[in-house]
Amino acid sequence: MEEAIKARRKLALKRHPDRNPGNDEATKMMQEINDAFQKVERILTANREAKVGQFECTDDESDYEEMTGAQKRKYKQKQQKQQRDKQ
């Protein structure tokens, strides 16, 4: 996602209508950039949401840093359930 944001910023700086006054093509290009970014953002968000619950509770927390907030909550809930089940 970070790469997409950086690429959009770079293109926006070049093609923004405020930097290209009177250039109708710049306005059209900026709209296309925004539309493309929104599509990429929706896809990445959907992929991230689809991964919720994908991580299993193990002693290895190497995946923990890569998890979103919802994934971390679900991970902690699974760990707590496993601990209750052991007792």
C-alpha positions in Angstrom: 0.0 0.0 0.0 2.8 2.3 0.8 4.3 2.0 -2.7 0.9 2.9 -4.2 0.7 6.0 -2.0 4.2 7.1 -3.0 3.6 6.5 -6.7 0.3 8.5 -6.5 2.0 11.4 -4.8 4.8 11.5 -7.4 2.3 11.5 -10.2 0.1 14.0 -8.5 3.0 16.4 -8.1 3.7 16.2 -11.8 0.1 16.3 -13.1 -1.9 18.3 -10.5 -4.0 21.0 -12.2 -2.7 23.7 -9.8 0.8 23.0 -11.1 -0.4 23.0 -14.7 -2.9 25.9 -14.9 -5.0 26.0 -18.0 -4.0 22.5 -19.0 -7.2 20.5 -19.4 -5.1 17.3 -20.0 -3.6 17.7 -16.5 -7.1 17.7 -15.0 -8.1 14.6 -16.9 -4.8 12.9 -16.0 -5.2 13.7 -12.3 -8.7 12.3 -12.3 -7.4 9.1 -13.9 -4.7 8.9 -11.3 -7.2 9.3 -8.5 -9.5 6.7 -10.0 -6.7 4.2 -10.4 -5.5 4.7 -6.9 -9.0 4.2 -5.5 -9.2 0.9 -7.4 -5.9 -0.2 -6.0 -6.8 0.9 -2.5 -10.1 -1.1 -2.6 -8.3 -4.2 -3.8 -5.6 -3.9 -1.1 -8.2 -3.3 1.6 -10.2 -6.3 0.5 -7.1 -8.5 0.5 -6.2 -7.3 4.0 -9.7 -8.0 5.2 -9.7 -11.4 3.7 -6.6 -12.2 5.6 -8.2 -11.6 9.0 -8.2 -14.8 10.8 -5.6 -16.4 8.5 -2.9 -16.3 11.2 -3.0 -19.2 13.6 -2.1 -18.9 17.3 1.4 -20.3 17.8 4.2 -19.4 20.1 5.9 -17.8 17.1 4.7 -14.2 16.9 6.7 -13.4 13.8 3.6 -12.6 11.8 2.2 -10.4 14.6 3.8 -7.2 13.4 2.3 -7.7 9.9 -1.2 -8.0 11.2 -3.8 -5.3 11.1 -5.7 -4.2 14.2 -8.6 -6.5 13.6 -6.2 -9.4 13.0 -4.3 -8.7 16.2 -7.6 -8.6 18.2 -8.6 -11.9 16.6 -5.2 -13.4 17.3 -5.4 -12.4 21.0 -8.9 -13.8 21.3 -7.7 -17.1 19.9 -4.8 -17.1 22.3 -7.1 -16.4 25.3 -9.5 -19.1 24.2 -6.6 -21.6 23.9 -5.4 -20.7 27.4 -8.9 -21.2 28.8 -9.2 -24.5 27.0 -6.0 -25.7 28.5 -7.2 -25.0 32.1 
